[in-house]
Each structure stands twice: as structure tokens, then as C-alpha cells.
Amino acid sequence: MPDKHRTGTVRDINGPIVTIDLPGVRSGEQVRIGEIGLVGEVISLSGQQAVVQTYEGTDGVRPGEPAMGLGWPLSVELGPGLMGGIFDGVQRPLSKIALQSGDYIARGLDVPALDRSKQWEFEPSHDLEPGQAVGPGTVLGTVQETEVVVHKVLVPPGIQGELEEVAPAGEYDIESTIAHVRDAKGTSHRLSLYHRWPVRRPRPYHQRDDGVSPLITGQRVIDTFFPQLKGGKGAVPGPFGAGKTVVQQQIARWSNADIVIYVGCGERGNELVDVLESFPKLEDPYSGRKLMERTLLVANTSNMPVVAREASVYVGLTMAEYYRDMGYDVVMLADSTSRWAEALREVSGRLGQMPVEEGYPAYLSSRLAAVYERAGRVETHGAGSGSVTLIGAVSPPGGDFSEPVTSHTKDIIETFWALSKELADARHYPSIDWVTSFSGHVHTAAEWWHEEVDRRWEQRRTEALALLARDAELSRIVNLVGPEALSDAQRWQLEGAALIKEGVLQQSALDDVDTFCSPDKQFALLDLALSIYDKGMALIEIGVPVSELADMPQLAKARRCKSMYNSDQVAEIRTFAQEVEQAFEGIRLEYAKQSVD
Ligand SMILES: Nc1ncnc2c1ncn2[C@@H]1O[C@H](COP(=O)(O)OP(=O)(O)OP(=O)(O)O)[C@@H](O)[C@H]1O
């Protein structure tokens, strides 16, 4: 233990929950437990006794060992050096830890998140003068954190006053003094390139703004059918193996956010290894450099107990808010909030609290809501608008969406991308079910699409969903009485829906051309599918048999267009649409001629 200052004694150990005697300890305070110095946090107090949840295994710790209060709540370090980092659930840098203790994290390790020795090139803001009034969000200067991220060095929340001095341009480590600010009481505050922030306290902002532009993910079923806004909150619930991780990775990789934060929260070890191995290899499609230059990962390692997952979501969110405060659009992916909720359940069970639904405590929904509440688009204190988009994967046991975590999440979020086992089994990817998914952002997104892409976007989207709903009804009839019972018009509706499903909704993450689809290409493909359907229906209405249309080679090509033409080749898709139109016109003329003959 580093210090005997304010020490107490371990009384009782119940898995990750430890009771200690420590006079003067506060709720939420960080403590170190036992000779080994395990990290933990006070979650309840009763007289001199405190109940602590530890973020590391308590094996070997015995009653009577010391416990020490650190005097501050669970906090993270915020400053240059976060980008590209891989941290554990309490923000310890995994790569450094591996150097110190090998692949398995030794317990009680105390490694700061940010590198103390690295020098950063600080460029002070040119418009700053000593004597000037500054406050939270004032940009003191910048540091080029990576090739693609300019890190704004801001006056941290809570500091307000007169600027005494700001450091000249030069190289500084994160602990060097960058500025001094004298507050109204005359106290001088020394500011450096980093500060600490308690993870459970949302970082302040000037005011909330409504989201205005969609988060473009390049995934058609998301952008075109169930859009998300920058600053929105969304969930991806899905049964085992339905594709949650792929959806999240596609968003991380392709979305037009400035910063990506991926919190691997208690998913199986091999999946986490996969994420940790795959992310550093990914190329940033916007800069051509490594995606990790604007990404950071938080990963619960397999030897951390379940309660560490609980902290990791807040750790990720606080870092997301920090970059939001610089005016960036941040997307944070939490995989998965079910595992996070299990941590709540475990702790509440060990505390003997009354379980409400399936063992979860009564505060499950309020905790979930508080987490999602930290998403949003805001007017920051000094750096313009910034946003945190929060997308949580949910892994309901047995794929049952009525279980508590999924159902409470559904009430909180605005965008719900429900993955379906049937679609995944049929290898229809992404397996986002168009019947049960929803987005509360369609009208706002429509303004963007109408302005930037095509004025018919919302109308076309509605037509496609109506056709898919009709398809579901007709498929039920076919299952009952067979396809012969359908009219030619109904069969053509099935063909039209199949074209939407295969040509628009299905999108392979593994297809080099189709893995990302620009908004223009998304609309061109949707419009192509619907025009084919509309033109075909007009022919059926004048008596052309459906078999003649269903065999047209153009239909097969329309299904493949997504992989034949990349996002820059929208003109080619439109040319093909004209060819199809001519083919239909040919049939119409021929049929009209036959009728006359
Ligand atoms: N968009 C996609 N394109 C191509 N293949 C996909 C896509 N989505 C999912 N898959 C396939 O489905 C497999 C399982 O996906 P994934 O690992 O994302 O599922 P999961 O829901 O995260 O699983 P788990 O329940 O184990 O966490 C992938 O390995 C891949 O083969």
C-alpha cells in the first residue's frame, strides 16, 4: 500500500463486495483494499462502515488487512494521449500493463492512463492575453494528438477567472504548466495539459441542442430505413450470433463521426480479443490512415470481476464527453449493456437488495436511462457544438426482447435496430428486422436527405416499408394455401419486396464494394428497386403476365448492382435504371401491338 494515511480495516469479504471500517470515508470514494491494494469504490455507508465494490478479484484478501481511502471518486485522466489507447474498465492502459505484468493483469497495479514522459507540441491560442477573463471551455491552445485529431486544450469545468499567463509554443509533457488562472477569490489555479474528472458525474455544457444531421453509417438498412442522428441514442438488441458485433464494428469503421469510442463490456474473452486485434488493423476510410488514430478502446479483461463492467461504461462516456467538449462528434459503442446490467444485478444481489424483475434491482431502468441521458448534441462551453451518439448492444438471453434490459432500453432510446435470428439463419445480413426496428428520427433525417440527396427520400422509404409489410402478409397466405392462390399483382408484390430485400437491405460487411454505401448510392438503389416494381405493376395492370416480368435478366442485375458499382458510380446505376425502363417500355409496346393484332 502506498500510504498509511487514512487507513482502516477490512471487515468482511463477499466476492467483489468488501465491507471496511474506515472513519470519514465518503460515498463514491475510491479505496485500496488489502495488502495488495485492490482498486474499489464505496457504494454504501453505514456509520463507520463502508461497503466497497472492488474492480479486481478479492481472492486471498482476509479480514483485518488494511483499507485506504484515496479521497477522490472513481475518475479518469483527460488529456492528449487518449486517442489510439486501449484501456481497461478503470482506464489503466492495457499495453503498458502488459509490459509490466504480462498478458494477465496483476492485481493492485497502479498505472496512470496517460504517458507522463511523452512530449506534446503545444500551440497557444493567438487571441489570448494575460488579464483576460477565461472560463470553462476557453481554448488555451491546441496539441496535434494524432495526424487526424487536433486536441483542444480547454480550461476545465469549474475554473473561472483572469488569465495570468499561458505557456509559449513548445514541447510539454502532460504535467507541465500550461496556464495560470486567478479566480475571484484570488486563488491561482495551475493548469496543465490534462485534468481528472469523476466518471459518474456528467461533464457540464452550455445547453442541449436538438440533433440536426444524421450519423451516416454507410449501412443502408440503418441510414435509409432506421436513421440515427448525431447525438442520438440507439440500441442493437440481438440473439446470440445474430451480428451485433459486426453492426457495431461497421458503425465504428464507416460512420461520419470524428471520434470513435468502443467499450467492450463483459462480452466473451475471444470476442474482445477479436476486437482488440481487428481495430488496430482497420484503415480509416476518410483519412487513409489507421482508424485507431481517432479511436480508443475500453476493454474489460477476463480476469476483472463482473462489477468492473459497471465502471467501464462510465469511463467510456466520460472520455466521449471530453472530446464532445472540444466540438467533436463522438460515437460511443457499448458492447453490451446486458453484461453491464448483469453487473448491477450481481452487486445488488450481494448487497441483499430486493430483486424486482428477473433478479434485477428496481433501479435498473433509472440507471439505464441515466447512462443514455449522457448522449446528446450540445452547445459546449467554448468550442461550438459537439455530440455523443451512444449505441448499446443488448444481448437478451434466448433472444427474448421482453426481458427487462431490452424492454427498458426500448423505452429510453430513439433508434432500435432489432436483429433477428430468422434473418441471420437465412444469412440475410445485417439481420436488422424491418418489422420490429424503429427510428424516432425519420422526419429530422428526412430534412437532411431532401436537402442533400433527393426530395423523394421519405416518400420512397415509406413506399418500400409498405411493400415489405405487404410481403409479410402475402407470405403468410402462401404458407397457408400455396403460391397458386395469389394473383399476378400479388406475385409481383412478392418480387418487388424480394428486390428491396436483396438489392437494398442486404449488405455484406465482407464485400469490398458494398461494405460501405454512400447516401447517394443508397437512394439510387432504393429508387431503382421501386421504379422496377412500379413499372412492372403498371404492365401487370394492362395484362402482362407476371412470369414474363419475373424472368427479365434486368431483375437479377438490379439485385447485384450494390456490389457492381461503388459509391462513386451512382451515374452508372441511374443509366442502368434507364435501360430497365426502356426494356419495360419495349414490353409495353409489344403487348399493346399484340392486343391490337
Ligand atoms: N453485415 C454482415 N455481413 C456479413 N456477415 C455478417 C454480417 N453481420 C454478421 N455477419 C456474420 O455473422 C457472424 C456473427 O456475427 P457477430 O459476431 O457480430 O454476432 P454477435 O451477435 O455479436 O454474436 P454474439 O452473440 O456471439 O455476441 C459473423 O461472424 C459474420 O459471419
Ligand as a Chemical Component Dictionary entry (heavy atoms), coordinates in Angstrom:
data_LIG
# 
_chem_comp.id                   LIG 
_chem_comp.type                 NON-POLYMER 
_chem_comp.pdbx_formal_charge   0 
_chem_comp.three_letter_code    LIG 
# 
loop_
_chem_comp_atom.comp_id 
_chem_comp_atom.atom_id 
_chem_comp_atom.alt_atom_id 
_chem_comp_atom.type_symbol 
_chem_comp_atom.charge 
_chem_comp_atom.model_Cartn_x 
_chem_comp_atom.model_Cartn_y 
_chem_comp_atom.model_Cartn_z 
_chem_comp_atom.pdbx_ordinal 
LIG N1  N1  N 0 -23.262 -7.365  -42.133 1  
LIG C1  C1  C 0 -22.730 -8.604  -42.207 2  
LIG N2  N2  N 0 -22.143 -9.017  -43.335 3  
LIG C2  C2  C 0 -21.617 -10.244 -43.442 4  
LIG N3  N3  N 0 -21.619 -11.151 -42.471 5  
LIG C3  C3  C 0 -22.175 -10.823 -41.308 6  
LIG C4  C4  C 0 -22.762 -9.532  -41.114 7  
LIG N4  N4  N 0 -23.253 -9.488  -39.877 8  
LIG C5  C5  C 0 -22.980 -10.680 -39.302 9  
LIG N5  N5  N 0 -22.335 -11.485 -40.157 10 
LIG C6  C6  C 0 -21.896 -12.875 -39.911 11 
LIG O1  O1  O 0 -22.446 -13.312 -38.663 12 
LIG C7  C7  C 0 -21.409 -13.737 -37.775 13 
LIG C8  C8  C 0 -21.783 -13.407 -36.335 14 
LIG O2  O2  O 0 -21.831 -12.010 -36.149 15 
LIG P1  P1  P 0 -21.441 -11.321 -34.754 16 
LIG O3  O3  O 0 -20.192 -11.893 -34.214 17 
LIG O4  O4  O 0 -21.497 -9.866  -34.979 18 
LIG O5  O5  O 0 -22.651 -11.772 -33.857 19 
LIG P2  P2  P 0 -22.985 -11.338 -32.362 20 
LIG O6  O6  O 0 -24.452 -11.080 -32.321 21 
LIG O7  O7  O 0 -22.086 -10.248 -31.931 22 
LIG O8  O8  O 0 -22.619 -12.630 -31.629 23 
LIG P3  P3  P 0 -22.591 -12.925 -30.074 24 
LIG O9  O9  O 0 -23.977 -13.189 -29.681 25 
LIG O10 O10 O 0 -21.706 -14.125 -30.053 26 
LIG O11 O11 O 0 -22.015 -11.702 -29.429 27 
LIG C9  C9  C 0 -20.177 -13.025 -38.281 28 
LIG O12 O12 O 0 -19.006 -13.708 -37.965 29 
LIG C10 C10 C 0 -20.408 -12.973 -39.788 30 
LIG O13 O13 O 0 -20.030 -14.178 -40.393 31 
# 
loop_
_chem_comp_bond.comp_id 
_chem_comp_bond.atom_id_1 
_chem_comp_bond.atom_id_2 
_chem_comp_bond.value_order 
_chem_comp_bond.pdbx_ordinal 
LIG N1  C1  SING 1  
LIG C1  N2  SING 2  
LIG C1  C4  DOUB 3  
LIG N2  C2  DOUB 4  
LIG C2  N3  SING 5  
LIG N3  C3  DOUB 6  
LIG C3  C4  SING 7  
LIG C3  N5  SING 8  
LIG C4  N4  SING 9  
LIG N4  C5  DOUB 10 
LIG C5  N5  SING 11 
LIG N5  C6  SING 12 
LIG C6  O1  SING 13 
LIG C6  C10 SING 14 
LIG O1  C7  SING 15 
LIG C7  C8  SING 16 
LIG C7  C9  SING 17 
LIG C8  O2  SING 18 
LIG O2  P1  SING 19 
LIG P1  O3  DOUB 20 
LIG P1  O4  SING 21 
LIG P1  O5  SING 22 
LIG O5  P2  SING 23 
LIG P2  O6  DOUB 24 
LIG P2  O7  SING 25 
LIG P2  O8  SING 26 
LIG O8  P3  SING 27 
LIG P3  O9  DOUB 28 
LIG P3  O10 SING 29 
LIG P3  O11 SING 30 
LIG C9  O12 SING 31 
LIG C9  C10 SING 32 
LIG C10 O13 SING 33 
# 
